[in-house]
Amino acid sequence: MYRKPSPQLTIDDFILPFSGRLSAENRWVQLAKIIPWDEIEKDYAFMFPSDRGNVAKPVRMALGSLIIQARCGYTDRETIRQITENPYLQYFIGFKEYQLTNESNGSGEKEVKESTADPESGMFHKGEKERCFAYTVSVACL
């Protein structure tokens, strides 16, 4: 299932918590301008014809994250860390405002459950029922 997000974001629409503005000269802002997000959106939405199941992430978030990962050579987890910390990357993947996250358990320490299979994959062995997931990614160049 896919729900088309609101119209594509411009740099002037992005909200920073400290009332600043993103620089139009930033490489991620420049790249976001030249990618035809709306055209890609049409092809992407076509792959989700059903109105059942989980809602897919917007194409700008899905493809944008893969572009960040490929251009910077990050692992999956490092890609998420970089996006979490960087307002330019959040703008690039289509967030409307900078989103600060608090991932601590109350004691100031972050709770992390490491995979016993492959720390980068997010895969967990049988018996670790709290959190089991797998994923694959396919990228096509247009």
C-alpha positions as CSV (number, residue, x, y, z in Angstrom):
1,M,0.0,0.0,0.0
2,Y,1.2,3.5,-0.8
3,R,0.0,6.9,0.1
4,K,1.4,9.8,-1.9
5,P,2.9,12.4,0.5
6,S,2.1,16.1,0.3
7,P,3.8,18.1,-2.4
8,Q,7.5,18.0,-2.6
9,L,9.4,20.1,0.0
10,T,11.4,23.2,-0.8
11,I,14.3,24.5,1.2
12,D,12.2,27.4,2.4
13,D,9.6,25.1,3.9
14,F,12.1,23.2,6.1
15,I,11.9,24.1,9.8
16,L,14.9,24.2,12.0
17,P,14.5,24.2,15.8
18,F,16.8,27.2,16.2
19,S,15.0,29.4,13.7
20,G,17.9,29.2,11.2
21,R,17.8,28.4,7.5
22,L,19.5,25.7,5.5
23,S,22.1,26.9,3.0
24,A,21.0,26.7,-0.6
25,E,24.7,26.0,-1.5
26,N,24.8,22.7,0.5
27,R,25.5,19.7,-1.7
28,W,22.4,17.8,-0.4
29,V,20.1,20.8,-1.1
30,Q,21.6,21.1,-4.6
31,L,21.2,17.4,-5.3
32,A,17.6,17.4,-4.0
33,K,16.8,20.1,-6.5
34,I,18.0,18.1,-9.5
35,I,16.4,14.8,-8.7
36,P,12.9,14.5,-10.3
37,W,11.2,13.3,-7.1
38,D,7.7,13.7,-8.5
39,E,8.4,11.7,-11.6
40,I,10.1,8.9,-9.6
41,E,7.1,9.0,-7.2
42,K,4.7,8.0,-10.0
43,D,6.7,5.0,-10.9
44,Y,7.3,4.1,-7.3
45,A,3.6,4.3,-6.3
46,F,2.7,2.0,-9.2
47,M,4.6,-0.8,-7.4
48,F,2.2,-0.7,-4.5
49,P,-1.3,-1.3,-6.2
50,S,-3.0,-2.8,-3.1
51,D,-4.8,-0.9,-0.5
52,R,-3.9,-3.5,2.1
53,G,-0.8,-4.1,4.2
54,N,1.7,-1.7,5.7
55,V,2.1,1.7,4.1
56,A,5.3,2.0,2.2
57,K,7.8,4.8,3.0
58,P,7.7,7.8,0.6
59,V,10.1,7.4,-2.4
60,R,12.1,10.5,-1.3
61,M,12.8,8.8,2.1
62,A,13.5,5.3,0.6
63,L,15.6,6.4,-2.4
64,G,17.2,9.4,-0.7
65,S,18.5,7.1,2.1
66,L,20.0,4.8,-0.4
67,I,21.6,7.7,-2.3
68,I,23.1,9.0,1.0
69,Q,24.4,5.5,1.9
70,A,25.9,5.0,-1.6
71,R,27.5,8.4,-2.0
72,C,29.1,8.3,1.5
73,G,29.9,4.6,1.8
74,Y,28.0,4.2,5.1
75,T,26.8,1.0,6.6
76,D,23.0,0.8,7.2
77,R,23.4,1.8,10.9
78,E,25.8,4.6,10.1
79,T,23.4,6.0,7.4
80,I,20.7,6.2,10.1
81,R,23.0,7.9,12.6
82,Q,24.1,10.4,10.0
83,I,20.5,11.2,9.0
84,T,19.5,11.5,12.6
85,E,22.3,14.1,13.3
86,N,22.2,16.1,10.1
87,P,19.4,18.5,9.1
88,Y,20.6,18.6,5.5
89,L,20.2,14.9,5.2
90,Q,16.8,15.1,6.8
91,Y,15.8,17.7,4.3
92,F,17.2,15.6,1.5
93,I,15.0,12.6,2.4
94,G,11.9,14.8,2.6
95,F,11.4,15.6,6.3
96,K,9.5,18.8,6.8
97,E,11.5,19.8,9.9
98,Y,14.6,18.8,11.8
99,Q,13.7,15.9,14.0
100,L,15.7,15.5,17.2
101,T,15.6,12.1,18.7
102,N,16.0,10.8,22.2
103,E,17.0,7.2,22.2
104,S,18.0,6.8,25.8
105,N,16.5,4.6,28.4
106,G,16.1,7.3,31.0
107,S,19.6,6.8,32.5
108,G,21.3,8.7,29.7
109,E,22.5,5.5,28.1
110,K,21.3,4.2,24.8
111,E,19.8,0.8,24.8
112,V,21.1,-1.3,21.9
113,K,20.4,-4.9,21.2
114,E,23.2,-6.2,19.1
115,S,22.6,-9.0,16.5
116,T,24.1,-12.4,17.3
117,A,24.2,-13.1,13.6
118,D,25.6,-10.0,11.8
119,P,25.7,-6.7,13.7
120,E,25.1,-4.7,10.5
121,S,22.2,-6.8,9.2
122,G,19.6,-6.3,11.9
123,M,18.9,-10.1,11.7
124,F,18.4,-11.9,15.0
125,H,18.6,-15.6,15.9
126,K,15.6,-17.8,16.8
127,G,14.6,-17.1,20.4
128,E,15.1,-13.4,20.2
129,K,11.4,-12.7,19.6
130,E,11.3,-9.1,20.9
131,R,12.7,-7.9,17.6
132,C,13.0,-10.0,14.4
133,F,13.2,-8.5,11.0
134,A,14.9,-8.8,7.7
135,Y,15.2,-6.6,4.7
136,T,16.4,-6.4,1.1
137,V,17.1,-3.4,-1.1
138,S,17.0,-3.1,-4.8
139,V,18.2,0.0,-6.6
140,A,17.6,0.9,-10.2
141,C,19.3,3.8,-12.0
142,L,16.9,5.8,-14.1
